[in-house]
Amino acid sequence: GAVVSQHPSRVICKSGTSVKIECRSLDFQATTMFWYRQFPKQSLMLMATSNEGSKATYEQGVEKDKFLINHASLTLSTLTVTSAHPEDSSFYICSAHLGAGNTEAFFGQGTRLTVV
Amino acid sequence: AQSVTQPDIHITVSEGASLELRCNYSYGATPYLFWYVQSPGQGLQLLLKYFSGDTLVQGIKGFEAEFKRSQSSFNLRKPSVHWSDAAEYFCAVGPYSSASKIIFGSGTRLSIRP
């Protein structure tokens, strides 16, 4: 199956700094990727839809200036958590679809962000 | 409104016993349904999916699920669980479009009793 790679898998950062998380489709091109956030023992909440070559679409309640998304190529989307605070600590997961007409999503392995 | 309900937060079964995880959905159109499994600290792995055709779907690791339109359900089953099946299971629904959102249920945590 298709592979989506997320990096880093774990990151610890100081409060007030920014952290960038990468999501790559390794063996296919993805015009659309999705970013999710998962709190402990909870489900995945969609944060935003990342569109190659255009602005991301954010879900209601998600701060676009806080969570910057860039989808500069067909194989890479990045999520930057700016001015991180402890409440941003969470598990972030990206996903990508194979292409038009295929709704199966392939997920990255996730990034555990801890802000201290 | 579109939603997915997994009524069981946590289920414990004995190794070798059968398993059924419940999933109900609310969707305005023909749904496309998925079951994912997540091990602690890991991403999600697709167990199976239903798009159309036979309502009994076979997946990986010996799992199967049955789509029942009349009950708006897509329950996951396995005849005999293994200790390695302990994980979090998510039911999800989405439309047939590559750029469309997948909506997840709240998840069911499965524990296996030795």
Contacts between the chains, C-beta under 8 A, distances in Angstrom:
chain1	res1	chain2	res2	distance
A	1	B	46	7.9
A	4	B	43	8.0
A	6	B	43	7.2
A	31	B	98	7.7
A	31	B	99	7.4
A	32	B	98	6.4
A	32	B	99	4.4
A	34	B	101	7.2
A	34	B	102	7.6
A	41	B	109	7.6
A	42	B	106	7.0
A	42	B	107	7.4
A	43	B	90	6.5
A	43	B	104	4.8
A	43	B	105	6.4
A	43	B	106	4.7
A	43	B	107	5.1
A	44	B	44	7.7
A	44	B	90	7.2
A	44	B	104	4.8
A	46	B	101	5.7
A	46	B	102	7.9
A	46	B	103	8.0
A	49	B	99	7.2
A	49	B	101	7.2
A	51	B	99	7.8
A	91	B	41	7.7
A	93	B	43	5.7
A	93	B	44	7.0
A	95	B	44	7.8
A	95	B	102	7.6
A	97	B	98	4.3
A	97	B	99	7.4
A	98	B	98	7.2
A	99	B	98	5.6
A	100	B	98	5.1
A	101	B	96	7.2
A	101	B	97	7.9
A	101	B	98	6.4
A	102	B	98	5.6
A	103	B	32	5.6
A	103	B	51	7.9
A	103	B	94	5.4
A	103	B	95	6.9
A	103	B	96	5.3
A	103	B	97	6.2
A	103	B	98	6.3
A	103	B	100	6.6
A	103	B	102	7.6
A	104	B	34	7.7
A	104	B	46	6.6
A	104	B	49	6.2
A	105	B	34	8.0
A	105	B	46	7.8
A	105	B	94	7.9
A	105	B	102	5.7
A	106	B	46	7.8
A	107	B	36	7.7
A	107	B	43	4.3
A	107	B	44	4.2
A	107	B	45	7.6
A	108	B	43	5.4
A	109	B	42	5.9
A	109	B	43	4.1
A	110	B	41	7.2
A	110	B	42	6.5
A	110	B	43	4.7
A	112	B	41	6.6
